[in-house]
Amino acid sequence: MKKIIIIFAHPTFHKSRINKKLISAVENLEGVTVNNLYENYPDFFINVKKEQDLLIEHDIIIWHHPFYWYSAPAIIKEWMDLVLEHGFAYGIKGNALKDKMAFSVISTGGKKEVYCKDGHNHFTLNQFLVPFNQSANLCGMTYLPPFVVHGSHTISDEEIDNFTQMYHDLIVMLRDEKINITELLSKEYSNNIFDK
């Protein structure tokens, strides 16, 4: 069984329609740790050693957050800057994360069609996530396609429930090694593994 850590950050979690449901669907699963950064570090003083120990203990690292200004909430960047340090996560002796897997779980206000060359945002979501992809690569990790919920302001409760079930199922499949990683890597989004 793979151990999964979810590095979660939502600065206005009390207003969330989607991320509350996504997190509640996985937070009590065996082998899954939800690390809520805003809850654990309201002052932004991140305990680097504690966070590094958590990463060592887990096999799959998930950065889960709403997509703010084409990136992540500030505490995710602070976490990456401090925790993924030279000599631990990368560099000649920095191999603590080698051969682990990582991916992003994102909710966006914009619908999928606005994330393309001819769309309002001019780039795909995967292009915006290149810093996460390359950070994982630099650390010797395999970066899986993101799990994405688009149109967070307009989708129905039923659609949110469908995404919540998909997220739960994806986490369980990854944990239990019941997913073909090569096939998953060929998808635009991890969600697409459920396409018929």
N, C-alpha and C positions, 0 to 999 in steps of 0.2 A: 504494500500500500504506500503510495506517495503521500508525503505530508505537504500541505499547501498553506502558504501564508498570504493573506490579503492585506496589502498596505492600502488602507482606506482613508480618504480625505474628502470631506464635504463641509465647507465652512458654514453652510446654512442647512444643515441636515434636518432641522425641524420643519423646513418648508418642502422637503423632498417628496415627490410623488413616486419616483422610480427607484432611487437608490435605497430608500428604506425597505422596500419590498425585496429588492435583490439581496441585500445584506441579510435580511431576516430569513431568507430561504436557505442560506448556507452557514450562518454563524454557529449553529449547533451541530453541524455535521462532524462526525468523528474524523480526525486527521486534518481538520481545517482550523486555522487560527485567524481571527479578524483583528488586525492591529489598527485601531482607530486613532490616527495621528492627532487630530484636533482635540480629541477627548484625552489622550495620554499626554499631550504636550501643548496645553493652551498658551503657554509662554514661549513656545517655539524652541525651548532648550532641550534638544533631542539627546537622549542618552545613547551615544554612538555605540558603545560596547554592548549594551543590551540589544540594540537593533541588529548589530552584526551577529551576535549569538543566535538571535531568532532566525536570521537568514541561513546560518550554518545548519540549524536544526531542520530546515524545510527543503523540499525538493523543487517546488514550483512557487514562483514569486509572482503575485498579481498586483499591478498598480491600478486601483479602482477609484475612480473619481469622475465628477462631471467635467465636461470639456469647457474650460473657461478661457476665453480669449485665445483660442487655438492652441491651448496648452493645458497644464494642470494647475490646480490651486497652489498657492505659494509654498505651503508646507511640504508638498511632494518634492519640489525643487530643493528646498532646504534639506530634506531627508536625503535626497540623492547626493547633494554636494558634500554632506558630512559623512554619511554612512558608507557610500561606495568609494572609499578612499584608496589612494595608491598604497600598495603593499598588502591590501586586504582583497579588494575586488579586481584590481588590475595591476599591471607592472610585472617585473620579473618574478617577484615572490607573491604577487597578488592573485592567488588562484582559488580562493575560498568559495567562489560561486561557479567554478568551472563545471560544465556539464549539467547544470540545473536548467530549468525552463522558466521563461518569464513571458508575460503578456499584459496587455492593458484591457481594462473593462471601463467603457466610456458611455456616458449619456450626453446627448447633444440636443440643443434646442432646435437646430436646423434639421430638415428632412434630408434624406440621403441624396436627393437630386441636386442639392446646393453644394455638395462636396464632390466636384469634378471640374475638369479644365474649363468647361463652358458654364459652370454653375456660378452662383453668387460668390462662393468662397474661393474659386479658381484652382483649388487643389483637392485631391482626395483626402479622406481622413487618414489613410495610411501614410500619405506624404507628410501630413502634419505630425504624425507619430514617429517620424524618422529619429528624433533624438532618443526616444525610448528604445527603439530597435537597435540603434548603434551603441547605446549604453550597454544593452544586454550583450551585444556582440563583443564589445571591448572586454566585458567581464567573463567571456567564454561561455555564455549562456545561449540557448536556443530561444529566439524570440518567436512566439506563436502569433497567429493573426489575432487582432483585437476582438473582443466581444462588444458589440455596439448596439445601443438603443438610440435610434434617431427620433427627432420630433417630439421631444419630451413634453412640450407644452400643449400638444394637440392630440396625442394618441389616446385611445380609449382605455378604460380600466381593464377591459378584457385583453387588449393588446399587451398591456403591462403585465398582466397575469401570465400571458403566453411567454413573454421574455423572461419572466421570473422562473418559470418552469424550465425553460431552456438553459438558463444560467445554472440552476440547481443540477440539472442533468449533466451539463458539461463538467462541472466541478466533480461530481461523483465519478464520471467516466475517466477523467484525468487522474483522480485519486486512485481509482481501482485499476488503472492501466487497461481500460477497455476501449481505447480510442487509437486509431491508426494515426500516429504523429505525421508520417509522410503525407497521408491524405489531408490531414488538417492543415499542414503547411502550404498546400496548394490552394487553399480557400482565401478569398478576400477578407472575410470576417470569420471568426470561430463559430458564429451563429450559423453559418452556411453548412456546417457539418450535419445540420438537421434538415436541410432541404431535401425534398423528395424528387 
